[in-house]
């Protein structure tokens, strides 16, 4: 009997999933794109549809699904309705009001002004919770619970409310009781903390293990879990990460984010490019394409065509982004004190021409995974660690990732 984890990642535009065995073999993958007007229930419907595909495949191939683990983007929030007849309300991480996708400048000015509130401390979630409450007061107040993406699906699958803490040092990045009290955010609307990999209950008699925010899953799925390891995770946004033994001095952290590693006693420094993939998408959309045309876009601007103006414009976009990546890597390496090899993941990693151009401009060396979706590999490592197949996430990642 082959044992596989059914692993999923909630992205901005789609739900990705795979069946992955304890040795890292990927037996099948799938991806379902979301409609433009995304609702929280769409996540659940997409999960059920993709899980059915995997369940049918497993039955045909003699595979036993031994665990489920879900990661997701954040800080996206869902207001779970008190009334079961009403729809749960989704506020995506990149959406600040009901019609914000066309009003980005207003979003940024509003949210940036809120981030300055000293009561937020080091939290990533409190600014978002406060923004939710101020922008949608009736929805916030009437909500039974406020949950993030992976936790919302865990709740729908198992009826257990959890907030998944990647590592105990992450409490300040979420919230403390004192911060909630100071901001008058009701604690009973939020779920209690549980550790990564917690058994949250059963879905169709299969244990559901607590999955992390997507960037934590990607750190695990690229094995960026020991000092000197690094990754470049490039999808709708882009995060470049280096694992270090100890926090660099504060003067070296300007423009960077310092957070604990999911591995105790280690740290992660990162550089964020929030609109990385969206820059490509906006150009493609302007020229009549859609999200699926990225490979054709890269091919066309690297091929001599009749439309020199479009070719030059597209090339300029790619080069400008590659130079942003270079600037981020320069900052990270100055802070870390070394130059690593970067494991590249995310849907941008699938395109060799883009990888080659990025390597040429940044002057860095990249390596690729067996699949581009590192989050899925990371969730498999979490599942098999929780099942005691491996003694630690580090051990699991060292086998499953490579």
Phi, psi and omega in degrees: 000131177266128179257129180230148169270136171267111189241145187219152174222126179274109178266181178290323185248349186199165170254125178251151179203168179197160166254119185233132181276171184293341176268004178094357179292129179266114184274325177200153177229160176205160179209131177238124181278145179273153172291165182297318179269078187285137174237162182300321181299333179298323176302313182294315179299317179296318178301311183298321180293316180290321178298321178298319176302315181292320180296318178295318178298315181298319180296320180292326187261003180072034180257138174256122175280115189255359179183156179235136177217133185234129170249175181187165181291159181195166002272085169283145184230145177236128172271109179281121186291142175293326180266117184296343179279344181267153179284142173287144186259129181253129171244104181292158181302330184253017182234122187253348174205176188297338179231036190285339185301338178255008184224051188296325183294322178292319178305307188297319182293321180293310186289322179297323179294326180288328183295345182280351181300119183295342180290346180286340181057230180261010188288141171272331187270327184299319176301324181288318177298316180294321178295318177302311182298319182286327183275327183227064188300320183292317179295316181297312184292326183275351183293141175287315179219157170242118183233154173274177190304296181301322181293329177296314178293321176303315180297316181293328182277325189237348185070012177259131178269125178216154164241118188275118180264116184301327180194152191300336179286356182277356182307313179298335178282346176257270178193158172244163178301321182295320179293319177298318179296317181296327181266000181057039174264119184298122182296329184289350174278343183256154183270151179292153179289139169227155181284159176304132178086003178304139174283113187262359181127191187246145168232115184053042178067019177245130180295139177253117183261144185294117179260159190262179165303153188300326184289330175291317177300323180290323176300317179292317184285350171253003183057039175274065192232011177217152183305132181101343179278150183209156177214156174236105183259110189236108175227235175297323170240178183222132177232125179253129190228144173228133175271133181227160180290321185216155179298132174295163177298149189301329181296334181272356185261005180297127181084001181240165176243132178250124176220158176296148168289156171294350176264125181307141175075001175248166185226158179233127173249141186219157175235129187249136170239100192292331188247023187309297182290329181294331176299316177296315185298318181296321177295313181298317180296322179299330181258023171087009181262188177221184186304328185282355187266016184299315181297319178295321178300311181295318180298314185295320184280352174255012179234139179296120181232173180287333185268082184295325183294313179296321179299314181293320180295314180296318179298320180297322178296314180297315182294320180298319179293319179298324177289329173295318178298317178300316180299319178295319179293324176301314180296314182298316184289329175294320180289320184281330181087014178203163176250114181268175164268133185262126170278125186257136181217177184092167187295334177295335183290344182287343186261113184294321179301317179292320177299318182294319179294319179298318179295320180296314184284319182281336184073020182251162177259134179240150171231153185247155179272173175294329170226153184287336187273085183298330180303322181292319176297320178297319179293327175295319178298320178296314182301311185284340170289316179296330178276001178072015173293325177237154183278343181203163177295324178299315179296316180299315181296323182297334179268311189288320187293318185250000000 
